[in-house]
Amino acid sequence: MIDPPRSGSLRPFLSGTLFKINDMNTIHATLFLIAVAFVGCTQKPDLPEGTPPLYPLTGTVVYDGQPLTDAVVVFNPTQGEVAGSAMTDAEGKFRARAYPPHDGLPEGPYIVTVSKTKDIPLPADKYGQTGSRTEDVIPAKYKNAKTSQLTVDVAPEYDNDVTLELQAK
């Protein structure tokens, strides 16, 4: 049986739980464990053993002179095996990551691909069901590593802040 709530205690708050609170030490221990779990969950995990050094790569994607928002940017290594990716924000800016949540890419040259799509609503069918189809917002050549013609070099001695300029034609 659970003791009646006392003024100034956490008992009313915790009275519906599956455990019985016997003393303040239990409350302090519980709050400590919650705090430890919260701190542990917010720290970045360690990088895998043998991971090459990562160097920040930031930039902006511009399409016909305007920032390209909500685009997916992929960094395909031409040497090495570690690719990276990013998503552009409302200003077309990105921060590349090879090992999320850690920022940066290993040193080396990359072919860059960029893609952005939008959903086009379809008219309702005879049963009233609606749907959509996906359409590219930018030319398809930018999403293919063989045709994008976008490249970046990542190195510790470089600024590693780039502008990727895309054109409609």
C-alpha positions as CSV (number, residue, x, y, z in Angstrom):
1,M,0.0,0.0,0.0
2,I,1.3,3.5,-0.9
3,D,1.6,6.0,2.0
4,P,-0.6,9.1,1.7
5,P,1.1,12.1,0.0
6,R,3.0,14.5,2.2
7,S,3.2,18.2,1.5
8,G,6.4,19.2,-0.3
9,S,7.3,15.7,-1.6
10,L,7.3,14.0,-5.0
11,R,5.0,11.3,-3.7
12,P,1.8,12.7,-5.4
13,F,3.6,12.9,-8.7
14,L,5.1,9.4,-8.5
15,S,2.2,7.7,-6.7
16,G,0.9,6.2,-9.9
17,T,4.2,4.4,-10.7
18,L,4.8,0.7,-10.3
19,F,7.3,1.1,-7.5
20,K,6.9,2.2,-3.9
21,I,8.9,5.2,-2.7
22,N,10.2,4.5,0.8
23,D,12.5,7.4,1.4
24,M,14.2,10.5,-0.1
25,N,17.3,8.5,-1.0
26,T,15.2,6.5,-3.6
27,I,14.0,9.8,-5.1
28,H,17.5,11.2,-5.3
29,A,18.9,8.0,-6.8
30,T,16.1,8.0,-9.4
31,L,16.6,11.6,-10.3
32,F,20.4,11.0,-10.6
33,L,19.9,8.1,-12.9
34,I,17.5,10.1,-15.1
35,A,20.1,12.9,-15.3
36,V,22.9,10.5,-16.2
37,A,20.8,8.9,-18.9
38,F,19.9,12.3,-20.3
39,V,23.6,13.4,-20.4
40,G,24.6,10.1,-21.9
41,C,22.1,10.3,-24.7
42,T,23.1,13.8,-25.7
43,Q,26.8,13.1,-26.2
44,K,28.1,12.2,-29.6
45,P,29.2,8.6,-29.9
46,D,32.8,7.8,-30.6
47,L,33.9,7.4,-34.2
48,P,34.6,3.9,-35.3
49,E,38.2,2.7,-34.8
50,G,40.4,3.4,-37.7
51,T,38.3,6.3,-39.0
52,P,40.4,8.8,-40.9
53,P,40.6,12.4,-39.6
54,L,37.5,14.4,-40.6
55,Y,37.7,18.0,-41.9
56,P,34.8,20.4,-41.9
57,L,33.1,21.0,-45.2
58,T,30.4,23.7,-45.3
59,G,28.9,25.5,-48.2
60,T,25.9,26.9,-50.1
61,V,23.9,25.4,-53.0
62,V,22.7,28.0,-55.4
63,Y,20.3,27.2,-58.3
64,D,19.9,29.9,-60.9
65,G,21.3,32.5,-58.5
66,Q,18.9,31.6,-55.6
67,P,19.7,29.5,-52.5
68,L,18.4,25.9,-53.0
69,T,16.5,24.8,-49.9
70,D,15.8,21.3,-48.7
71,A,18.1,19.7,-51.2
72,V,20.1,16.5,-50.6
73,V,23.8,16.9,-51.2
74,V,26.0,13.7,-51.5
75,F,29.8,13.7,-51.6
76,N,31.1,10.6,-53.5
77,P,34.8,9.9,-53.0
78,T,37.0,9.5,-56.0
79,Q,39.7,8.1,-53.8
80,G,38.9,6.2,-50.6
81,E,35.7,4.6,-49.5
82,V,33.9,7.1,-47.2
83,A,31.1,9.1,-48.7
84,G,29.3,11.9,-47.0
85,S,26.0,13.8,-47.2
86,A,24.1,16.9,-46.1
87,M,20.8,18.6,-46.4
88,T,20.5,22.3,-47.3
89,D,18.6,24.6,-44.9
90,A,16.3,27.6,-45.6
91,E,19.4,29.6,-46.9
92,G,20.8,26.8,-49.1
93,K,23.6,26.2,-46.6
94,F,24.9,22.7,-45.6
95,R,27.4,21.0,-43.3
96,A,28.8,17.7,-44.7
97,R,28.9,14.6,-42.5
98,A,30.5,11.3,-43.2
99,Y,29.8,9.8,-39.8
100,P,26.7,11.6,-38.4
101,P,26.4,13.2,-35.9
102,H,30.1,14.2,-36.4
103,D,30.7,17.0,-38.9
104,G,33.3,16.6,-41.6
105,L,34.7,14.4,-44.4
106,P,38.0,12.6,-44.8
107,E,40.6,14.4,-46.8
108,G,40.4,13.9,-50.6
109,P,38.5,14.8,-53.8
110,Y,34.8,14.2,-54.1
111,I,32.2,14.3,-56.9
112,V,29.1,16.0,-55.6
113,T,25.6,15.2,-56.5
114,V,22.6,17.3,-55.6
115,S,18.9,16.4,-55.8
116,K,15.6,18.0,-54.9
117,T,12.2,16.7,-55.6
118,K,8.6,17.8,-55.0
119,D,5.4,15.9,-54.8
120,I,2.8,16.7,-57.5
121,P,-0.8,15.9,-56.4
122,L,-2.7,13.7,-58.8
123,P,-6.5,14.1,-59.3
124,A,-8.8,11.7,-57.4
125,D,-9.7,8.5,-59.2
126,K,-13.2,7.2,-59.6
127,Y,-13.2,6.0,-56.0
128,G,-12.1,9.4,-54.6
129,Q,-8.6,8.2,-53.8
130,T,-5.8,10.8,-54.3
131,G,-2.1,10.4,-54.7
132,S,1.0,12.1,-55.9
133,R,4.0,11.7,-58.1
134,T,7.5,12.9,-57.5
135,E,9.2,15.3,-59.9
136,D,12.7,16.7,-60.0
137,V,13.0,20.4,-59.2
138,I,16.5,20.7,-60.7
139,P,17.9,19.1,-63.8
140,A,18.5,15.3,-63.4
141,K,22.2,15.6,-64.4
142,Y,23.0,17.0,-60.9
143,K,21.9,13.8,-59.1
144,N,24.2,11.6,-61.2
145,A,27.9,11.4,-60.2
146,K,28.8,10.8,-63.9
147,T,27.1,13.9,-65.1
148,S,26.9,16.4,-62.2
149,Q,30.4,18.0,-63.0
150,L,30.4,19.3,-59.4
151,T,33.6,18.6,-57.4
152,V,35.2,19.6,-54.1
153,D,38.5,18.8,-52.5
154,V,38.7,18.5,-48.8
155,A,42.0,19.1,-47.0
156,P,43.2,20.4,-43.7
157,E,44.9,23.4,-45.3
158,Y,41.8,24.5,-47.3
159,D,39.0,26.7,-46.2
160,N,36.5,24.0,-47.0
161,D,33.6,26.4,-47.5
162,V,32.3,26.1,-51.0
163,T,29.5,27.4,-53.2
164,L,27.9,24.9,-55.5
165,E,26.3,26.7,-58.5
166,L,23.7,24.9,-60.4
167,Q,22.0,26.1,-63.6
168,A,18.6,25.3,-65.1
169,K,20.1,24.7,-68.6
